[in-house]
Amino acid sequence: MRIFINKDVAARFPDLKVIVYEINNVKVEKYKATLENFKIQVYQRVREKYTLESLKDVPTFRAYRDFFWKIGVDPTKIRPAAEALIRRILGGKSIPQINTLVDAYNLASIDTEIALAVFDMAKLEGNLEMRFATRGESFLGIGMKNPMTLNGGEVVISDREHLVAIYPYRDAEHSKITESSKRVLLLVCGVPGLDEQTLATAGEVALNYITKFCTSTILEDKRVTSQT
């Protein structure tokens, strides 16, 4: 399975890069004690590395915020994913406990400052495309009770049948990871200003955490810049 960046998106954001990994044979569980213990270590690293006041100056988060402004998203209201998780920890809260795979890649996002997304491949139809949304498209994000109607111009990811994400901050309910997921697609979400090596490092950390806490087989990785 591949992901293509539509030529219109590539023209507007020529240095936007993403990396996609196919992962097979995952074992997703509701809870794992070793993972909960590992979370405590990650929380400690966060509290040693950041303060709420210092987050605004982190170059990675500034790159995501700049991208958000350009696509019409207010990053003071919708935070970049890793920044939002780190803010929770610095505020004395735990990250949401979903399942071992989601929790593992959230921890990787925290440790690397890079936004990550994972989709259940059994629920995807064909290859994925990153494109601009058309006005009136409907999107039901994870945890939403009712779908939202898009204004048009949002950066989205779609398969042949569905929108699977509003890039790079909200994934769809339809293709979310559950305890029945066996084959998954990991997306390392780049934005302008983040180089490919930074994304590759984040991907390696995520694969390590997923393999550690959800037995898995890494099939291949595909580095994508644009569709011609």
N, C-alpha and C positions, 0 to 999 in steps of 0.2 A: 504493500500500500504506500502511495506517495502523497505528498502535499505540494501543491503548486501555488506560487504567488502570482495572482493575476497581473497582467501587464499594466493595468491602471494603478494598482497599488505599488508595483515596482517602480513605475515612473515617478510617483510622488515621494516614495521612500526608497531610493535606490540602494542604500546600504543596510536595509533591514534584512536580517538573516534569521533562519530558524533551523533547528536540528530535530529530526524525528527518529525515534527508536521503536522498533517492533519488539515486544517482549512476550514470550510464550510460557505456558505452564506455570502461571502465577497461582499462588495459594493465598487467597484473601480471607482473613479472619476478622471477626469483630474486635477481638482484644488479644493482646499478647503482652505478658508481663515484662519481657525483655525490652520490648519497644517502649513501654511506659517508663522503664528505668532510663532508657536512652534519652527520652524527652527531657528528663531532669538535667542531664549533662548539657543538652543543647540550650536549655533555658539559662543555665549558668554561664555558658559562653556568650549568650546574648547580653546578659546583664554586665558582663565584664567588658564587652566591646562597645556597647552603645549607651547613649542616654536619649531621652525623648527630644532633648534640645539639639543633639548632634545629628539626628536622622536627616534633617533637611539638607545637610551638607554632604551626605554620602553620594559619590558620583553615580553609582548604579541607580539609585532611587531618583536622582535628578534626571537621568536619561529617560526613565519610565514616565516621570511627571511631564517632561517636555513633550513626549510622544502623546500622552493623554490630552494635553492642551490642544495639540494639533488635530486630534480626531474628535474634538468636541466634548471631552470628558473632563470634568473638574476634579483634579487629583486631591483637592482638599476635602472632597465629599466621598469620592471613590478612590481609595488608596491603592497604589500598586500592591500586588498580592503579598510579596515578601515583606514589604514595609508594614502592611496591615497586621501581619502575623507577629512581627517583631514589636510593634506598638502594643499588641495585646500582652505579650510577655513582660514588657517593661512596665505595663500598667498593673501587673500582679495577677494576670489571668493565664490560664492554660490555653493552648490551641484547641479548637474543636476536635473531639474524639469521634472519628467517622468509621474507619476500618483500617486495617494494618497497611494497606497499600496507599490510601489517601494520606494517612498520617505520615508514612515514610517519605512520600515526595514533598509533603509540606515541610518536613524537617530539612530536607535537602534544599528547598527554596529558602528557608531561613538561613541555613549555613552558607549559601552561595549568593544570596540577594537577588536571584534570578527567578522570574515567573515560570512556573511549570504547569502543564496540563496533561491529564491522562484520560484516554477514551477507551471504552470497551469495544474492541474490534468486531465483536459479534453483532453489534448494533449499528455499525457503519455500512453505508452502501457506496462502494466504489472508492475512488481516490478523493482526497480532500482538496479544496481550493480556498485560498485566502483572497477575499475580494471585498469590494465596498457593497454594503447592503443597499437594497432598493427600498424606496419608501413603501411602507405598509407591510413589510415582512413581519412575521410573528415569531417571537422567540420566548421559550419557556426555560428559564435558568434553574439550576439546582436550588431547591428550596422555595421556589416561587409558587404561589397558589394559582395565579393566573398569568397567562402569557402577556408579554409586552409587545407593543407595536413599534417597530423601528421607524425612525424619521427618514432614514436613507443617508448614506455616507459613512455609517459606522463601519469599522473594519471587522469583518466576520469570517468565520471558517464554516464551510458547508460541505456536505457530501452530496450525492445525487438527489437525496430526498429531504434532508433536514439541515437546519443550522445547528452546528454542534458547539459553537462558541462565539461570544463577542470578544474579540482579541484586544488585549491579552489578559482579560480580568474576570470573565464569567463563562462557565461551561454549562452545557445544556443538561437538563434533567434526563433526556432521552438516552444519552450515551454515557452516563455517569458510571463510575466503578462501584460494583456491589460484591457481596461475598460469592456470587456465582460467576464473576468474571474470570476468564481463563487466559485470554489473549488480549493484550492491551497495547495502545499506542501512546508513547510518551513524547510530548512536544516541549522542547526547550524554546521558550518564547523570547526572541530577541527584539530589540528596538534600535533605531538609529543611535549610534554612539557606543554600542556594545559590540566588541569584535568577536569573531568566530571562536577564537581560542577560549575566551571567557565563557561562551555558551557551551563549548565542548567540555570544559572542566565541570560546569554545573551538571551537564548530562552524566558525566562519569560518577559524580557524587550521588546523583539520584539513582542511577543503576545500582550502585553499591548498596545504598540503603534499601532499595526494593528487593534486591537479591538476598540481603541479610535478613529481612523480616518477612518476606513473601517468596519462598523458593521459586526461582524463575530461570528461564533461558533467554538470553539476549540473541535475537535473530540477526539483526543488522541495523545500521544507522544510515540515514540519508540526510545529507546537508543540502539545504535548499536556499537559493538566493532569489530566483525569479523564473517566471514562465515566459518564454519567447513566443 
